[in-house]
């Protein structure tokens, strides 16, 4: 019996595997493995066009070879790594050509581009729409009306807008589609919140940053006795300031919840911190709730001379309801350097966390065991850390006893340095963070970052910012020697024009670069002239004391990237379980 291999798999199975490949790898690497793969890729009609963090040369090639009728989803972004990408895309295509598109994500889009797109997608059958607009408050009424009518027309299942409900102005006659299952909005009033629940009867997940409970006269909206026949199962708030009084009114409207997530700011006097009050409320109003995640940042500053007994904050969460019936656990930290308290559920639900060593905090928890630290931090993906914090004896004992690092899923790391040299050793840092999981890093100390980069394998974005003193930060030779070829996106402080030129010449693997300088205005025009000669197809955007450049990298670099991508692809396919 012959051993099955990738090149003998049925076409249908290869189509399934193609769903896990990014568009660049699929078109420029996998497609050229053999003639059979080329034929399969050419006939494939389920492309997912994700243009985030893409190189300019790949972007141009994709736009040249792709057939719009074969695109199922599109993600476009004007982020700092790809400035003016949406405008460039619209110069090559009209959205009327994408007749099969079902999902559209537009990030940092400007109004003229948004108007052009919504004017040409009326015939599409969108199921998912996500729009992150740069300045909704400056969007014209015409664009708002057009967008609102399209939202009402489409049979959307997912809608994600960084805008208030009121910001669309015309929902009073164009309500949300009844097909909607996922909704994320920036804000709404309590009345609008009730309207959403009334119209979106199939809504399963609702994410809301803030809900305004008071009208313009300062009067709280009156709660209704009506229980909406909503299918809402998951509700998330954050990050915002709200009191228990208002919050209880909001969530009383949705008794069918089985998941609730709250990332809030509050103060010591509010009963939102009281576990007994939550216990009584959940038993009465949320009988189906089986997952309750929260992270409460307490705004009050605790007097440094006061004796802080944080055990008092977790004591109400130690009842049989919390520990035996629900198996919900809670932790509390008092940050001694900032005189603040934070109370949160375990596992930690906040994806962005500032880490403090034991020397800087007092902590306690209702969870008795300590061997589940990996599971408790799996949702934390972005970590801020001060390297100048001293590691005391008890810190080193605890971290050295751990088999694995405390944080194993960190992808973005920000390292702050207050002095000339960090106190925490690289060995100690590795007991806290799994460096191999990093894809992005920010730092302000070059020698330390050099050691970290040698320990990482997946990092592709790097930001090195320092205080502008007028003195050179580091020579280009040293910079080139510490930055690996895997770094494709760089943000860095510079002090003169020559540094910019040298970085662009020596780090020719970069897809994008952002330069920061207090004196950027003095040599902005010169660097633009130089780029037009050396990188004529690059796109650049000027910011406040910075310039963002989306680079046209060389073909040699691009081909090498393709080979490396294929290695990752086959590794991913080999380890992927197909059900």
Buried (B, 14 or more C-beta within 10 A) or exposed (E): EEEEEBEEBEEEEBBBBBEEBBBBBBBBBBBEBEEEBEEBBEEBEEBBBBBBBBBBBBBBBBBEEBEBEBBBBBBBBBBBBBBBBBBBBBEBBEBEEBEBBBBBBBBBBBBEBBBBBBBBBBEBEBBBBBBBBBEBEEBEEEBBBBBBBBBBEBEBBBBBBBBBBEBBBBBEEBBBBEBBBBBBBBBBBBBBBBBBBBBBBEBBBBBBBBBBBEEEEEEEBEBEEEEBEBEBBBBBBBBBEBBBEBBBBBBBBBBBBBBBBBBBBBEEEBBBBBBBBBBEBBEEBBEEBEBBBBBBBBEEEBEEEEEBEBEEBBBBBBBEBBBEEBEBBBBBBBBBEBBBBBBBBBBBBBBBBBBBBBBBBBEBBBBEEEEEBBEBBEBBBBBBBBBBBEBEEEBBEBBEEBEEBBBBBBBBBBBBBEEEEBBBBBEBBBBBBBBBBBBBBBBBBBEBBBBBBEBBEEBBBBBBBBEBEEEEBBEBEEBEEBBBEBBBBBBBBBBEBEBBBBBBEBBBBBBBBBBBBEBBEEBBEEBBEBBEEEBEEBBBBEEEBBBBBBBBBEEEBBEEBBEBBBEBBEEEBEEEEEE
